[in-house]
Amino acid sequence: MTANARRHELDPQVRIEQDLIGPKEVPADAYFGVQTVRAIENFSISGVPINHYPHLIRALAMVKMACARANFDVGKLSPEILAGIEKACEDLIEGKLHEHFVLDVLQGGAGTSTNMNANEVIANRALEHMGHTKGEYRFCDPHDHVNKSQSTNDVYPSALHLALLLGNTDLMGEFRLLINSFRAKADEFSDIVKMGRTQLQDAVPMTLGQEFLGWANSLEDELDALQFVEQVLYEVNLGGTAIGTGLNAPRGYAAKCVEHLAVISKKPIHLARNLVEATQDTQAFVLYSATLKSLAIKLSKICNDLRLLSSGPRTGINEINLPALQPGSTIMPGKVNPVMPEVVNMVCFRVIGNDLTVTMGAEAGQLQLNVMEPVIAACLLESQTLFMNAARSLRTFCIDGITANRDVCQRYIEQSVGVVTALNPLLGYEKATVLAAEAMRTGKGIVQLVREQQLLTEEQIQHVLDPSAMTGRSSHRE
């Protein structure tokens, strides 16, 4: 009896497991095993465990279930072991035992440690469903049964594809709610005429509702792109094993794997046409990341606009009021800051930075595998999570509570020289320019000058210089 074995007899709080490196103590109540314990010790990097992203764990469980069913179909797994693995995977899909996925999201080994964390948790949970105890791997082994006909190199990227698809559904759901909030404000503010601005200078009239509707449509375009880019995530290399040649996988196994995964996930998953190419390629992640970056750019621009339009309240634009969420200064009494658009700006900056990391990770692939997939996964899963939280917070703590300063908008309309643009067709650009310069010099309004100089009849003034008509809306006089 070894010293470790004797210690195990004396310490019921641990069990001894063996791997390539040697024997190792594992907490007796842990569903993970020896290889996960080693990875916990080796990778204390970000402080973010993989269970921070539950869709990744659910996706791993779906992949493992699909593989087990495919192995059973080709005669490589017994009905008893299949049933145990299926029940264990169902537990994970339902959100159970996620606390046993404790590895850092940043890890060397191209995701091998994450794959083994899943293999060990599923094996030990399957053993319990089969009437055995944790660690009795002769009845259900992490390698020989849960990981049968598989490699990390096809399991991990396939699971990541699926995790991103699951997360994308949630992400789009949150942004649809945000878009609905912008649309509701567009309806609420549809009758408020204000000055539009280009290059931060007065331009021509519009309605505040048109401004909010523009933001809603801008985000809708990004959701269309997120929906479209899902196509590249449907393709997986499951069944390719180590480098895409399918070594150790039975004939017909890969096709069955993907068929089962499509049914389990309810996603149109399909097999890549060239598994060797698909195993080394990470372009799907690059394309999805680029789409997230595009959304970040749009959302950040909208938050910039919200901060500008609410600036003041006495010396800024002050056309809208954002909800007052918290005191804004430890030295300036009464100051309230636009904290929600600010934090969403920060989220957008982080997502844009994550896209660069994904780009570099994809570029770093060598020969038949890209070992940088864990950092790609960490960035994309973080970006999805940040966006979901940001969209929810922006909607509930900011957009839904915005109010308009109608009198401010009206005053800007009356004082602005921007309405002179509407005179171009009648007076010509040069004459309109002279009027604009005189208005700026004297402080008089455009309408006042037109009347004084008798450039238009009163009927023409009412028709041409009606700010409401210049917004593209029907005039209230018509």
N, C-alpha and C positions, 0 to 999 in steps of 0.2 A: 504493500500500500504506500502510495506516495505521500509526501508531506502535505501537499495540497488536498489530497483526498481525506487524510486524517483530519485536517483542519475543517473540511466541509462537514464531517461527521459531528464535530464539536460546535459548528456555527450554522444553524439552520437558516440564517438570513442570507446565505449565499449558496450558489451551486457552481460546480466546476465544469467549464466547457473547454474544448480543445479545438485549435485551428492550426494552420500552417506554422505559426510562430511558436505555439506551445499552449499549455493550459492557462486558463484565466478565470478569475472569479467573476461571477455574474450575480447581481441581486436576485434572490430567490423568487421575488414577486414580479420580476421584470419579464415582459413578453419578448423583449429583444434579447440577443445572445452575444456571444463572444466577439464577433467581428464589429458589432455596433459599439461594444464597450471600448474596443481599441480605437475606433474612429472618434468616439467622444473624447478620449484622451489626446488624440493627435490633432483634432481640429477644433480649437477654441479660438475662433477668428472674429466673427461678426457679432456673436451673442444672439443671433436670430436662429431659432431652431426650425426645422422643416415643418413642424406642426403649426407654425405660424401661418402656413398656406394650406388649409384643409383640402382644397381642390387637388393639390398634388398627391396627397395621401389617397383620396378617393380615386384618382386616376390610376395610381399604382395598383390599388386593389382591383379595379376593373380590368387592367391589363393582366394581372395574375390570375383572375378568374377566367378570362378568355383563354389564356395559355393552358390552364388546367383542363378546361373543357376540350380544347383541341388535342391535348395529350391523351385524354380519355378516348376521343373519337378515333385516334390512330392506334389505340391499344397499348398505350404506354403508361397508363395510370389506372389504378383499381377504383371501383365505385366507392369504396369506403374512404379512400384518401381524397378523391374528388369531392365527396360530400363535405368532408372536414374543411378542405380549402375553400370551398364555396361559402360555407357558413362563416368562416373567418373573414373572408373578403366582404361579405354582406355586412358584418359588424363594422368594418372600416368605412364602407360606403355610407352607412347610417351615422357615422360620426363617432363611433365608439373606439376606444383604445388609442386615440390620436396622441395622448400624452406620452406614449411609448415611442414616438418618433421624435427623438431628442437630438439628432445630429445637427450641427451647424450647416446652414445653407451653403456656405463656402467650404469646399473640401477638395482635396486632390483625388485623383483616381477616376475622373470622368463620370462620377456618380455611382461608382461601385458600392460605396458605403451606404448610400441611400437605398440602393437595390437590396443590399443585404439586410438593412434595417427592416424593410418590408418583408423579405423572405423569412426572417427570424420571427417577427411578430405574427405573421400569418401562420407559420408552422406551429408555434406554441399555442396560439388560439385554436388552431385546427386540432391539435392534440387534446385540448380540453373538450372540444365538441365530440371527439372520438372516445372519450372516457379515459384519457391518459393524463399525465402530468407534464408540466413544462420541462423541456430538456430530453424527453424520451424520443429522440429523433429517429430511432429505428422504426417507429411507426409512421412518422411524417417528418421528413428531413428538409431543412431550408434549401439545401442545394439539390439533392437528388429528386425531390418531389415538387416543392414550390417553385424552384428555379429550373425545372426540367425543360430541356430543349430551348433554353434561353441564354442570353448574355446581357450584361448591363448595357452593352452597346446597341441593343435593339429595344430593350425594355425601357431604359431611362428616357431616351428621346421620344419614344411613342407615348409614354406617360406624360411627358411635358407637353406634347402636342395636345393631348386630351385635356390636361389641366388648364391650359390656356383657352381651350374652347369652352370649358365649363365656366371659367372666370369671365370670358368675354360675354357670355350670356348675362351674367350678373352686372357686369360693367355697363352694357348697353341698357339694361333695365333702369339703372340709376340715372343714366344720362337722359333717358326718355322722360323720366319724372322731372328732371331739371329743365328740359326743353318745354314741357308742359307749363312749368312755372313761368318761363319767359313768355310763352304764348298768352298766358292769363294776364300778365302785366301789359302785353301788347294790346289786348282788348280793353283793359282798364284805362290805358293812357291814349286810346285811339283819337280822342278829340283835343288833345293838348298840342297846340302848334308851337314849335320851337325853332331855333336856328340850327341848321346843320353846319358842320365845320370840316374844312379840309386844310391839312397842314397847320392845324390848331388856329386857323383864321376863319372868320365868318364866311359862310358860303351861301347857301340858299335855305329857305324854310323846309321843314319836314315835321312830322308828328313824333312825339315821344314814343307812341305806339309803333311807328315804323322802325324806330331804332331798336326796340326790344324784339320786334319780329325778325329783324335782320340777324340779331344774335341767335335767336332760336333756329333760323334756317341755316346759319353757319354751322351750328352744332349738329343739325340733322345731316348735313353733308358728310360730316366726320363719322356719324353712325353708319351711313351707307358704306363708307370705306371700310369700317370695322367688320361689317357684315360680309362684304365682298372678300376681304383678305382671309376669312375663315377657310376658304377653299384650299389654301396652301397648307393648312394645318390638318386637313382631313387625310392627307397622304402620310403613311407611316412605314417604317422599315421592320415591323414586327415579324419575326421569323427568320431574319437575316443572320441572327446570332452575332458572332464576334466581329466579322468584317463585311457581312452581307452575302457570304457564300452559303449560309445555312448549315454550316458544319454542326453536327450533333442533333440536327432537327430532322424528324422523319419526313418522308415524302408526303406532300399534301398538308403538312402541319401549318405552314405560313398562311395559306389561304383560309384554312379553318379558323386560325387565330383571329384574323381580321374580320371574318364574318361574325364570330362570337362577340368581338369587341364592339362592332357596330350595333348589335342588338342590345348589349348590356348598357352602352353609353347613350343610345338613342341619337347618335351622331353618324353621318354618312362616311364613316372611316373606310378607307380603301388602301390596298397595298401599292407601294411604290413600284414603278415598272422596272427599275434597276436597283436592287437592294444594296449592291456594293456602293453605288453612287449615293444612295439615300443615307447610308450609314455614316459617311464622311461629310455629308452636306448639312449646313445649318441655315440655308437661305430662307427657309420658312420663318425662322425666328427673326432674321434681319427685316423681312418684309412686314411682319406683324409689329415689330418694334418701331419701324418707320411710320406706321399708321398711328401708333400711340403718340409718337413725336408730333405728328401733324395735328392731332387732337390737342396736345399740350400747347402748341403755338396758338391755335384758335382760342382756346379757353383762357390763356394768359392775356391775350389781346383784349378779350371781353372784360376781364378783371381790371386791366389797365383803364379801360373806358369807364367802368363803374367808379373807380377811384377818382378819375378826373371829373366826372359829372357831379360827384358828391363833394367835391373839394370846397373848402370854405370853413365854416358856413358864411362868413361875412366877406371874405376877400377871395373867394374862389368862384367856380362856375355855379355850384349850388343849385342845379336844376332838379336833382333828386336827393332824397334822404335815405341813407342806409340805416338799418336798425342799429340802435345804440346797444352794444353788447357788453362793454366793460370800460372803465376809466382808461384814458389813453396816455396819461402822463403822471409821473411822480412829482413833477415840479410845476406843471401848468394846470391849474384848476379848471374844470369844465371841458377839457379837451377829450374828444372821443375819436378814435382812429378807425379806419376801414379795415379792421383786422381780418375779416373773413376773405375779402378779395386778396389781401396780402398773403395769407397762408396758402390760398389756392395758387397764386403766382409761384410760391416756393415749391409747391408740388409739381407744377409744370416744369420748373427749372430742373428738378430732380429727375423727372421722366425724360427730359431732353438729355440730361447727363447719362442716364441709364442707356439711352439709345446708342451713345458713343461707346459705352462699355460693351454692349452687344455687338456692335460693329467690330471692335477690336477682338472680341472673343471669337467671332466667326472667322475673321481673317487669320487667326492663330492656328487654325486646323492644320494638321500635318498628315499626309499619306492617307491611311484608311480610317482615321478617327479624329474627331475634334474633342480634345480632353477638357476644353474650356466650357463645356455645356453647363456645369454647375453655376458659374457666374452669370451665364446667359439666363439660366432659370431664375436665379436670385433677382436679377434686374427686372425681368419681365413680370414675374409674380409680384414683386414690390410695386411696380408701376401700376398694375391692375388694381392692387389693394389701395394704393394712395389715391388713384382716380375715383374709385368707388366711394371712399370716405370723403374726398373733396367735393364730389358732385352732391352727395347727400347733405353735407354741411353747408355748402353754398346755397343750396335750395332752401333748406329749413331755417337757417340763421341769417340769410341775407335776401335773396330774391323775393321770397314770399312776403317779406315785410317792407319792401321798398315803397316809399310814397313820393309823389311828385310835388314840386313847388310851382304851381301853375302861374302864380303872379310873377315869379322870376323869369319863367319861359316867355311870358307875354311881354315883359319889359325888354328883354333882349330883342325880341322881334321888332318892337317899336323903335328901338334905338339903333338897330343894326343897319348898315348900308347894303347888306347882302341882298335885300329885296330888289336892288337896282338891276340885277341880272335879268329880271322879267321884262325890263324896258328895252332890251336889245332889239327885239323884232320891230318895235315901233319907232324908236329914236336912233338906233344904230349904236354900235359899240363905243365910238368916240364920244358922242354926246352923253351916253350913260356914264362913261368914265369921268367926264367933267362934273356931272352931278355927284358922283361918289366922292370925288375930291373935295367938292364944296361942302358936302355933308360932313366929311371928316374935319374940315377946317372950321366950320361954323357951329358944329354940334347939332345942327338941325336934322330932322328926319327926311328921308327920301320923299315921302308922300307930301310933306310940307313944302319942299322945294318945287315939286312938280306943280302943285297948286299955285304957288307964288309966281312961277314963271309961265303959268298957263300952257304947259306943254301937252296936257291931255285934258279931255273932258272929264267931268265927274263920273260919268258912266264908265269911261275907259279906266279911270283910276280904280273904281270899285271892282271892275272885272279883272284887270291885269295885275294889280298890286294886292289882290286879296291873298294873304299868306296861306289860307286854307286851300285855295285853288292851286297855288304853287307847290303844294305837297303831293299833288296827284289825286287828292280827294275832291269830291264835289263840294262846291261852295255852299255854305248855309243859305246863301241868298238865291240859289237857283232852285 
